[in-house]
Amino acid sequence: MVSTEGLVAAAAVLFALGLLAWCLWAGRLEGPGDCEGKEEEEEEGIPFMAEDSSGRCRLLCKPSALAQHLVRSLGRSAVLWGGHWPWPCWPWLQMLQQLLQLPQPQLAMSRELLQLPDAGLVALDWLMRPWGAAGGSGTGGTPSPVLLLIPNAAGKVTGGLLQLGLRALERGFAPVIFNRRGHNGCPLTTPRLQPFGDPADLREALAYLRCRQPGAALLAASEGSGSGLLLAYLGESGSSSRLAAAACLSPIFRGRDWFEAGMPWLYEWPLLLHLKRGLSRYAGALAEAVDVDRLLGSRSLRELEETLFCRTKSCPITWETYWERNEPLRDADEAAVPVLCLCSADDPVRGPARRSLPLELFRSSPYFFLLLTRRGGHCGFPCWGHEAVLEYFRAMAEFLGAEERGKGPARPRRGGGPAAEPPLFTWQRSYTR
């Protein structure tokens, strides 16, 4: 028997697709014939091309030993050469596929609630194997790499993020979803939610994972606007991030510009309703901190963000001050961990590539890699995108392992004691020259 939630989701999908068809018929959105006649702009970076030429990727990065190894790994892999882009000229459809999917069978997860220093809670959902184990052992009995998955800023766990987690689980990773305060059933025990680019709670979660899995490599992957949190953490933490590598799918690089430019309503309204539904559960607790009527009456994500974090009753701040503290790339120059950003040039949510992609960052920083596709919409990459991310993680582990083996065994101490244990990983500046 079909559940009520299933019927609502199906009705939303049919309504959105019908409205989209009307927009296409009215000429308000681009159709298949429109994109073929556009002039190709001069492109930079290292090309990877599918057999049918429909899915072209380019890797933009600063030349280094690490970059050369990544190029060789991606070149050997079939991931970027046989990819297929459904609806290549309709990024809106690709976006709706992610946001308005019919409910999938419930996945087996094990939830842990992590208490934070201020008594707040975040939830960690471990994806489970069919026989009930989270992750497992890697090759040679080594612990499985832990892959922390970060949903978008609204906390919506999309089908694409779950697919990435399942593929990672099949390949020996231990995937775990990071749920912010008050998101996805995580109890809100303090009248405080997590700002767009405040990585304090994420830092606590990673510290816990390091203690829980002391011998495992820690990796992180984020989706959409959730990448603002990961990018802010990488910049703020520098070489102390505890992560071996990170990846961002369709990231939002410039948070303030993104909120102020306005978003496609087909994207904004589902997330706005998702957020309001979650916040309404805690209206009583939030009433002492914010104007709840104004919050639940917000007509845009910007208005909701401003009401929730700027117009607080105890310590109001300006919109400008908020973004000085929460802009994702505010400390990007301090990042010291490799991060792959998988983006599409036609992303209707992020905005035009010319002003929304920080190309100079990828040209100048040895730690940032941009894998740019012509088509793909917003988080609308088929399975090849997930495979590319997992191949990237494999390449990073392979490169780091080769470098560590090249150093030879650790020298014994002078007093004749046991050899000092090497660190789990160390990203050397020489790797990125």
N, C-alpha and C positions, 0 to 999 in steps of 0.2 A: 504494500500500500504506500502511495506517495505521501511524503510528509508535507506539512504546511509550508515549511521553509523551501522545500523543493518546488512547490507550486508557485510561490512568490518569486523565486529565482528564475523559473521558466518564463513567468509572465514578464519579468523585467527584461530578460533576453529578447523575447519576441517584440516587446514594445520598442526597445532600443534599436533592434535591427530594422523594424518597420520605419522608425523615424530616420534612421541612417539612409535607408533606401529612398525615402522621400527627398532627403537633402541631396543625394546623388542625382536623382531625377531632376531636381530643381536647379542643378548646376552649382550648388554651394560647396561641394567637395570635389576633389580631383578624381577622375575616372581613369581606367586603364589606358585609354588613348592619350591622355594629357601628359603623362610622365615621359612617354617615349619621345616627344618632340622637344623636351627641354635640353638646353645646351649643357654639355658636361663641363664642369669647372676643372681647372687644373688641380690635380691631386698630388699630395706628398705622402711619403711613407713607403713601406715595403708591401707590395701587393700580394694578395692571395685570392684566387678566383675560382669559382665553381665551374663545373664543366659546361653548364648552359649559360654562363656569364650573367645570370640573374642575381647572383649573390656575390658581390665583390667586397672583399675586406682589405683594409690597409692597416698596417701596424706603424704607428707613429711613436718614436721614442728617441732618446739620446743614445748615440752609439756607445757601446760598452761591452765588456766580456759577458755580462749577464744578458744584455739584449741580443748578442750574437747567439747565445745558447737558446734563448727563447725562439728566435727566428728559425733556427735549425729544427727545434722540436716541433713547432707548428708546421714547418715545411714537410717534415716526415709524416705527420699525422694526416689522415684522410678527412679530419673533421671539417677543415675550412675549404676543402676542394670539391666536396660533393653535396654541400648544403643546398637546401631548397627553400625559397621564400614564398609562403602562401600569400596570395593577394599582394604582390610586390608593390603595387602603386596605391594601395589603400591602407595607409598606416592606422587609420581610425578603426578599421575592422580588426587589425592586429591588437590594438589597444583593448577593444571591447572583449576580445577573446580571453584576455587575462582577467579583466574586472568582472565580467558577467558570465562566468562559467557555471554550468549546472553543477550542483553538489556532487563530489566524488565520494566513493565509499570511505567511511571513516578509517583513517590511518591509525595504527597502533602507536601511541606515544606514552611516555612516562614523564610526568611533570614534577619538577623540583621548584619550590619557592625559596628564593634567596632574600634574606633580610639585609637591608642596607643600613649604614650607620645612623640614619635619621629615622629608623623604624619603618621605612617604606619597603615595598616588596617588588621584585621583578620575578618573572617566571621563565624557567628553562624547560622546553619541551624536547625530550630526546626521542628521535624517530627510532622505532623498534623493528627488529627483524621479525618475520612471521613466527619464529619460535620464542620471541620474547626478549632477545638480547639486544642491547643498544650498542651498535658497532661491533667491534671484535678485535682480534689481533691482526696486525699487519704482517708483512712478509718477515720470515725469520723469527716469529714470536714477538716482534716489537709492537708496542701499543699502536692502535689505529690513530691516525691523525684526527683531531677533533675539528669539525667544521661548524663554526657558529654562523647561523643564517639570520640576517636582520631584515625584517619586513619593512614596507614603506612607512612613512611617518605617521600614517593613520592606523598603523598596526594591523592592516589587512593582510593575512597570509594568503597569497594568491596561489592558483594552481601551478603557475610557473615556478614559484619558490619551492613548493612541495615536490615538484618533479625534479628539481635540482637536488633536493635532499634525498629523494629515493635513488637517483642515479649515483649519488655519492655513497649511499649505504651499500649499493650493489658492488661498488669498487673498493670497499674496505674502509671507508671513512666512518667516523662516528658523528653524524649530523645532529645539531641541536638548535632549536629556534629560540631566539631571544625576544621575549615579550616585555614591553615597557610597562611601567606602572599603569594599572587600570585598563590595559589592553588584553583582549582575548581571554577574558575571565580571570585575569590576574587581579586579586583584591587591591583596592586603593585604600591603604591604611593611614595615609597622611593627605592633607588637602593640597597636594603638589604633584603635578605631572612633569614629564621630562621635556624640556625645551628642544627645539629643532636640532641644535648643534651642541648640546651639552653632553659630553661623553662620561660624566662622573659615574652614572649607573653602569654603563658598559664596561668601564674600567674595573668596577667591583666584580662584575660577572666574569671577566677574563681572569682576574686574580683568583676567583674561586675555581674556575676550570683548571688553572695551572696547579692548584693544590689538589684537586680531585684526580687529575691525570698528569702527574709530575713528569712522566717520561714521554708524553705524546707531543707531537707538533701541534701548535694551535694555528688555525686558519680562520678566515672570516670572509663571508660573501654577503653583499647587501643588494637590495632591489629598489629601484626608483628613488623616491625622496628619502628613504631610509639610509641611503648612501651618505647623506649629509652628516649623519651621526658617526659613521665609520671614518669618513675623511677627516672630520674634526678630531676624532680620537687619534688617528695616525699622526696628524700634525702636532697635537698637544703632547703626545707621549714620546715622539721621536724614536730613539733607539731602545727605549724602555717599554715598548708596546706589548711585549710578550708574544707577538704574532710573528710567524715565519713568512707569511704572504697574505695578501688580501685581494679581493676582486669586487667590482661594482658593476651591476647590470643596469644600464640606462640611468646613470646617476644624475642628480641635480647638483651642479657645481656652485651656482650662485643663488643662494637661498632668497635673499631679499629681492633681487631682480625677478626671480621666479614667482614669488607671491604678488609682486606689484604689477607684473605684466598681465596677469589674468590667465586662467587656464581654460582649456576646452571644457565646456559644461558637461560633455559626455564623460569626462574623466572626473571633474570636480564634484559633481552632485552625488554620485555613488559613494565617494569617500567621505563627503560631508555628512551624508546620512548615516554612514557607518560610524563616524566619530560621535555624532549626536546621540545615537542609540546607546553607545557605550558610556558616554558622559552622563546621560540621564539617569543611569543606575546610581550615580554618586552625587546627585543634585544636592542632597542634604549636607553631605560632607564638604562639597565645594562651595556652598553658600557662604561660609565664613571667609573665603578667600577671594571669590570673584562674583560678579553679577550674573547669576545663573540664568535669569530671564534673557539677558542680552546674549549670553553664551549660546543657549539653545535656540535663539532666534537668529543666529548668524546666517547670512545668505552667501557667504563665500569662505573659503579656507583662510584667506587673509584676515577677515573679520574675526573668525573664531580664534586664530592664533594670537591676534592682538588682544582680544578680550581675555584670553586665558593666561597670557604671560606678561602683558604690558599694563593692562588696566586692573591690576590687582588692588585689593583694598588696603593691604598692609604696606606694600612697597612698590608703587607704580613707577614705571620707567617709560621712556620714549621709544618709539619704533626704531629710531636710529641707534639708541643704546643697546636695544635688544639684539640687533644684528651685528654690532661690534663684538658681542660676546658669542654669537651663534653662527656666524658665517662659516660654511664648511671648509673653505680654503684659507682661513685667516692665518694659519700656521703651516701652510703646505710646504714651505721651504725647510721645515724641520723634520718632515717625514723621512724615515730611514728604513722603511720596509717596502719591498716591491708591491705595487698595486696595479692590477689590470683593470682598465675601464672599458667595458664593452658598450658601444654607443652606435646609434644609427643616425645618419644625416637627416632623415625625414621624421624624426621624433616630434610628434605634434604637442607633446606635453612639456618637454624641455625647452622647446622653441627653436628658432633658426640657428643652425650650427655656427654661423659666423660670429654671433654674439653670445652664444650660450656654452660654447666649448672653449676652455682655456688652453688653446693650442700651444701657446708659448711655454706653459708649464711642462707639457710633454716633450717639447724640444730641449728644455734646459735642465730638467730634473732627471737624474739617472734612475729614479725609483718609480716613475709614473709611465705606464704603457697604455696607449690608446689603440684599441682594436675597433676601427670605424667601418661600418657597413653603409652602403647606400640606402638599403631598405631594411625595415625591421620594426618601424614604429616605436612605441614605448613599451619595453619589456615584452615585445611580441616575437622574440627570437624563437624559432623552433628548437628541436632537441639539440641542434648543432651548437647553439650558444652555451648550453649547459656542458656539453662535451668539451668545448673550447676552454671553459673555465677549469674543468677538472684536468685537462691536459696541461694547462698553465700551472696548476698546483703541482702536478707530477714533474714538470720541467724544473720548477723552482727547487723541489726536493732533490732532484737528480743533480742539479748544479751545486747546491749547497753540500750534498754528500761528497761529490768529487773534490770540492775545495777542502773539506775537512779531512778527507783521506790523504790529500796531498801534503798536509802538515805533518803526517806521521803520528805515531803514538805519543801520548803525553809523557814528558820526562819525569823520572822519579824525583822525589824531594831530596834535598841535600842530606837530611838526617837519616836517610835510608828508609823512610816511611813509604806508604803506598803512593802511587802517582796521583797527582791532583786531577780530579774529575773535570773533563772539558765541559764547557757550557753546552746546552742543548743545541743552540745555533748562535752564530755570530755573523751578522752582515758586515763585511769589511768594506771600507771605502774603495779598496783596490778592485773589488768585483765590478764596480760601476764606473770604472775609468776606461 
